[in-house]
Each structure stands twice: as structure tokens, then as C-alpha cells.
Amino acid sequence: MNLFTWIFLTLLVGGALLEYWLLWRQVNSVRSHRDLVPAAFAERITLAQHQKAADYTLAQIQVERITILFNAVLLLGWTLGGGLEALHDLWQRTGWPELWQGAGLLISVLGISTLLELPISIWRTFGIEERFGFNRSNIRQFLSDQLLQLGLMLVISIPLVASILWLMGQAGSLWWLEAWLVWMLFTLSITWAYPTLIAPLFNKFSPLDEQQLRNRLEALLQRCGFHSRGMFVMDGSKRSAHGNAYFSGFGRNKRIVFFDTLLEQLAPDEIEAVLAHELGHFKHHHVLKGMLLMAVISLLGLALLGWLRQQAWFFAGLGISVQSDAMALSLFLLVIPVFTTVFTPIFSALSRRHEFEADDYAASQASAEALISGLVKMYRDNASTLTPDPLYSAFHHSHPPAAVRIAHLSPKIKR
């Protein structure tokens, strides 16, 4: 084993141990507060509801522990265990052109990994979600979704992968710059097309037809200077009892989407405040900033891959004796998460900062009190823990902890 092998193994094992330690802290925090509702929520959330959220969180952690171990073992199987090289040999036997052998290798890795992860996904849906009353799907719907996702993956991934592999082989030393342009074009195209071409394959979207609520929300959009292609209600209830709201698309193709479950949970002023929060993300250009950050990261990543594909130790250190463009790309996509774990809390902190800014904007355009009320209902109905471990939350949570978020909003209530 060369030095890179030891670095890889150290980071893989160290990352897994770090995750287990953080989960241990989270379990202790949730369990120790299980029998007492935090004072800030005592008037709105009952002890039984608080305990359900705690038990739901602990059940999710059980799945997460298995997932961490599974992912580590699977990664070792693909790399040092010889799985990736064996799959490469199988594709070579097809006699296909090298480009399509490489595309087949990458798509196979993705497909096999997804198939191996299926039992965990079934456990989450029909074990955890079912037990706590959130799952509204059935086996037929679940399998239909999986097949549809597989079909979309093939339709979308094969041309993209083939294009990048072609550039790696034909575009010279700066292939990674052209590949980045292809990737950005692909990302923008998917983002633009998602609301009207992809999302409707999974869910039904109906125009928001409650006139009084619609008038109220349109007045908010006008105050905020926001234009969209309409407000829609998604039949999220056919799969889950969880509620949410989101924007999709960009430019003139933006859509505002409410889960039907959310509209059932919240009062009109609370829905207005939640929408104002989402508008805050656009007002502060969080979506654009996120896309720019992703663009920079992907450019640096492809430049790094352009260098690594020429380094024999990169392949040998991961147990691979075959140096090829497809193998380099496969290895890079598989192992890069191991080397970027350290950046997770940085991105989480940036996301939480954006949430605070969106909350501030919502409080200025709607009612801070209504936003607090709506958030508490969402915490309650989605069984979100109110007492996460601070360190676990800082590392993993994209949104501020419930108590911190409510404390931030409370001074903004107009008396």
C-alpha cells in the first residue's frame, strides 16, 4: 500500500468515527430532553408530541448508523476490494468502443450502488416513516418511483457521461474547462426544465384555487417585486404526511409550490409568512450565490481531476491497476466525499446564515408572529426534534435549531 492508500483509509475511518461520535452526542441530547418540552414551545407543543419527535429522531439515527457503515464498506468494495476493476473487465469483454465501455462503467456503478441502497430506502419508508404515521405510499407506488428514477437517470446521465469522457479523450490538456462548461449547461438546463418536465412525472400540480389565499399571496409577491409562472399545489400527501413549500426553476420559469399537506396545516397568515421567507432567499440572491459557489467548486474539482488522472499513485493507491479516463472519473466521484467531509460544517453554517437572512426578510414583509406560529406547527407536524445537540447541528443542519430560530424571530414581533 502506498502513502495515498493510508491517507484514504485514515480519512475514511476517521470520517466514519467522527459521524458516529456526532450521532452519539445527538442521541444523548435528544434522550436527556425527551421528557420535558422546552419552555419556548411549552404552550404550543404537548409532551406527547415532543416525545414523538424525540423517538422519531432516535429511529432515524438507527438507520443513519447502518448507512454510515454500509457506505464505507461499499466504497472499500468498489476500490481496494476490486469491484470497480472487475466491472471494468466485464465491460471490456463487450468489445464496444472505449467511449461506450467507459460510459457503461460509470452508469453501472451508479445503478448498482442505487440497487444496493434499496433495502435501506425501504426500511426508511416502510419502517421508520410508516411507524410514525408519515408514510402514505405503498409498495406499488414505491417501486414505480424507483423505476421512473432509474429511467430518468439513464436518459439524463448517459449523454452527459459520454460527453465528458469524449472531452477527456479528445479536448487536450484543458479538457476539464470544456467539461465544466458542459456541466454548467447541463445543470442550468435541468434547473430550468425541472418544474414543467420532470416534477410532473412524479406528482400532480394544480393551480392554487383558494381565491382569498391566492389574493393575499399575490399581494405579497407584488410588494416584494417577485414574478413567477404561478402558484401551484402539489399532491405530496400521496406519499408522505410531511409538509413543505419551495420555489423551482429560474428566470421566467420560476414556480411557487405548496405541498397540499402544508396548506392543511397552516393558517393563511402563516402561509403568507412562510412564502415571505422563501421570497427572502431570492431577495438576498441566495439561489444565485449557491449556483455560483457550485460553479466554482465544480470547476476546481474538474481541474483537480485533470491532474489526478495523470498520477499513477492515484490509481494504485485505490487498488486499481487500470489507468483510463473512465476509471479516473469513477474513482474521483466515489472517493471525493471522503476528502471533503471537513468542509461540511462550513457549508452548513453558510446555509443557516441564509435562513436567518430569509427570516429577517419575512418579518419585514409579513408577520414575524405568524412565521413563528407556522414554523412551530411545522416542527410539530413533521416531528422535528426541538433539542438537537449543538455540535451535531452545527455540523449537519442546514437550518438553525428550532429554539435558536424562534429566539431570533421573537424580538421582531410587532407589539
N, C-alpha and C positions, 0 to 999 in steps of 0.2 A: 504493500500500500504506500502510495506517495503522500507527500505533505497535504495535498489538496483533499485526499481521502479523509485524513484525520480532521481537517478543518470542517469538512462536510458533516462527518459523523458527530463531531463535537457540537456543532450548531444544531443539528437535527435533534440529538438527545437533549441538549441544553434547552432548546426551544420547547420541547415536549415537557420537560420537567418544570420549566417556568409556567407553562399553561396549567399544569396540574397544581402547582403551588397557588396560582391565582384562583383556580376553581376551589381549592381548599379554603382559601380566605373567603370567597363568596359564600360557600356553604355555611361557614361559621357565622358570618354576618347575618345571613337570612334566617338561620335557625335560632340564633340568640335573640332576634327581634320578632319571632313568629307570633308570640302570644300577647303582643302589645302594639296597637295601632299608633303610629307616630302622631304626636299632638296636632300637627298641621292638617292632618287628614281625619282626625277622630270624629268630626261631625258629619263627614260625608261617606266614609267607608267603614263598614261594620267589621267586627273582629273576624267573623266567618269569611268575609270577602278577602280580608288581609291574609288570613291563613291559607286560603285557596291560592292566592298569588305566591305565597312562600312555597307551598307544596308544588305548584306548577314550575317554579324556578328550579327547585331541587330536582324534579323529574327531568327537566331539560338538561341539567348538569350531568345526570347519569348518562344520557345519550352523548353529551359532549366528551365525556371521558373516553367512551368507546371510540368516538370519531377521531380523537387525537391519536390514539394508539393505532387505529386502522390506517389512518393517513400515513403515519410513519412507516408502518410495515409495508404498505403498498408502494411507497416511494423507494424503500430499500429493495423491494422485489423488482421494480422496474429498472433500477440502476445496478447496484452491486450484486443483486440476485440474478441478473442475466435476462430478465423478462423483456426488456427493450431490445436487446441484441437478438434474442430468439425470434421476436416478432419481425425484426428487420430481415432475418434469414428467410422467414416464411414469405415475405413479400418479394424477396429476390427470386424465389422459385417461380413466381408467376410469369417471369420473362417480359413483364411490361417495361415501357421506357422508365428511365430512372426518376423522372419528374413525378410520374404517377405512382411509382413504388413509394417515393417519399411522402406524397400526399396520403396514400393509403396507410402508411405507418403512423402518421400524426392523427388521422381520423380514427384509426383503430385504437390507439392509446386513449383517446378521449372517450370513445364508445365503450371500451372495456372497463375503464375506470368508472364511468357512469353506471354500468351494469353492476359492478361490484358494490357500488354505494347504494344500490336499490334497497337492500334489506334495511339499512339504517333509515332511509327515507320512509319506508313502510312503517317502521317502528315509530317514527316521529308522528306520522299521520294517523295511523290506526291504533297506536298505543298511547302516546302522550296526549295528542290533541283530542283523541276520542274520549279518553278517561276524564278529561277536564271539560268536556262539553263543547269544544271548539270545532271539531271536525264535522262537516256536513257532506263530505264526499263519500263515495262508495268505491269498491274495487274496480268496477267498470269505468267510472269516471277517472280514477287514478291512473289506470293502465292506458286509457285513451289519451290522457295528458302526456304520459311518458312517451307514447308512440309519436304523438304530434311534435313534441320537443325534439325527439330523435330525428324526425323528418326535417324539421327546420334546421337542426344542426348540420345535417348533410347538405342541404340546399345552400346554406349560407357559408359553411366552413370550407367545403371543397374548393370553390373558386378562389377564396381568399388564400388558403394554404398553398394552392398551386401557383398563384401569382407571386407570393413571397418566395417560394422555392425557386421559381424561374428567375426572379431578380437576383437571388443569391448565386445562381449559377451563371448568369449572363450579363449582369449590370456592372461588373468590375468591383473595385475596392470600396466604392461608395454606394454599394447596393443598398445598405441599411438606410440611407437617406431617402432613396426612392421607395423602399418598402414602408418607411414611415409615412410618406405621402399617401400610399395606397391604404395603409391602416387608418389614417385620419379620414380619408374619403369614405371608407367603409363605415367607420364609427358615426360620422355625420349622417350618412345615408340611413343607417339603421335607426338612429335617433329620430330622424325626420319621418321615417316610414312607420315606426312602431305604433303610433296612435290609430292609424287608419288601416294598416295592412296586417300587422302581427297580433296586436292585442285582441282584435275582434275574433281571431281564431280560437281563443280560449274563453272569452266572456262576451256577454251581450251588453251593449252600451246604448242606453236610451237617453234622449234629451231630458234634462231636469224640467218636469212639467208642473211642479207646485208653484203657481204663479206668484203668490205672496213672497215666498222664499226667493224665487228667481229675481223678482224686482229688487229685493233687498240686496242680493249679491251683485246684481248688475250695477246698482248704485255704488257699491264698494269698488267694483272694478273701474268705474268711471272716475271716482275720487282718486284712485291710485294710478290712473292713466295706463291701465293694462288692457290689452286687446287679445282675444283668443278666438278660436273657432267654435266655441260653445262650451256649455257646462253639461256634463253627462253623468248618469248614474250607472254604475257597474254592478252586475249581479254577483258580487263577491260572496253572497250568502249561500250560493250553491256548493261552495267548497269549504267555507270557514265562517265562524261567527265573529272573527276579528274584524274591526272596523278601521278604515283609513281614508285618506284623501291625498291626491297627488296631481302634479302637472306632468304632462308628457309632450314630447315634440319640442320644436323650437321655431323661431321665426313666425310666419303666418300660420304654421300648422300646430300651434300650441292648443292643448285641450285641458280643461279642468275636469277632473274625475273624482266623484264621490262614491265610496262603497255604499250600497244600499243599507248595510248594517250600521254605518256611521250615521246616516240620516235618521235611522230609527233610534239611535242612542242619544243624539244631541238636540237641543232646542235651537230655534232659528238664530238667536243672538250668539249662541256658542258655535254654530256652523259658520256664521259670518266671521267670528274671531279666528277660527281655525283657518279659514280661507285667507284672512288677512295675514296670518303667519306665513302661509305658503307664498303669498304675494311679496312678503318681506324678503324671501330668498331671491326673487327676481329683481326687486328694487335694489338690493345690495350686490347684484350681479354674481351671486354665489354659484349659479349654474355655469355661467361663463368662466368664472375663476376655476371651477372644478374641471372644466373641459381643457382649459389652458394648462393646468397642473398635470392633468393626464397626458396631454400632448408632450410636455417637457419630459415627463417620466418615461413615456414610451420611446421618445427619441433617444434618451440616454440608454435605455435598455437595449434598443436595437444596435446602437453604436457599440455597447459592451459585447453583444453577441457577435458583431462583426469582428471583434478582436479575439474572442474566445474560440471561435470556430477554427482559428489558425493555430491553437495551442494544443499540442499533443497531451499535455498533462491534464487538461480539462476532461478529455475523453477517458484517459487511463484512470484518472482519479475517481471516476464514477463507474468503473468496471466495464468500460466499453472499449473494444479493440477496433471497431469500425469508425473511421472518420468520414463523415458525409454531411452535406448540408441538412438533410432531413434529421439525421441523428443529433446534430448540434442544436437545431431548433427544438426538437423534442426534449432533449436534456435540459436546455435553458428554461423552457416552460415548466418542466417538472420541478426543478430544484430552486428556481429563483425565490419562491416563498420562504425557503429555509434561510436565505441570506438577507431577507428584508423584514423579518419579524421585529427587529429593533425599531423600525420606523412606524410600527402600528400605533403606539400612543401619540406620536406627533400628528398623524392624520386624524386620529380620534379627537385630539384637542382642537384641531382646526375646525372639525365638523361641529363640535359643541360650541365653539365661538360663533359660528354661523347661526346656530339655533338661538343663541341669546340675542343676536342682532335681529333675527326674524321676529322673535318675541317682542322686542322693543318696538319694531315697526308695527306689529299687530296692535300693541297697546296704544299707539298713536292714531291708528286708523279705525279701530273698533273699541271694544270694551275689554280692558285687562281682566276685570272680574269675570266676564263671560269666558275669556280664554282659560282662566284658571279653572272655572267650573267645567268647561269642556274637557280640559286635559285630565282632571281628576276622574271624570266619567270614563275617559278612555283608559286610564290606568286601571280603574276598577273593572271595566268590562273586558279588557284584554288580559287581566290577571298579571299586570306588570308589578314586579316587586318594588316596594317603596323604600327598602333598606338594603341596597347593594353595598358591597364592600367598596370603599373609596378607591383603593388601588386597582381592583378589578375593573371598576367603572372607568377609571382614568385610562386604562389600557385598551378596553374593548368598546365602550359605549359611545356611539355617535351622537347621542342626545344627553344633556345633563341629567343627573339623577332627579327623580321627582321632587324631592324636598328642596333641592338647590334651585330647581327651575321655578317652583312656586314662590320660594323666598325672593327670587329675583324679580318676579312679576308683582308681588303684593304691594310694594310701595307705589306702583304705577296706577293703582285703583283710584279712580276719581271720587273723592268724598263729597 
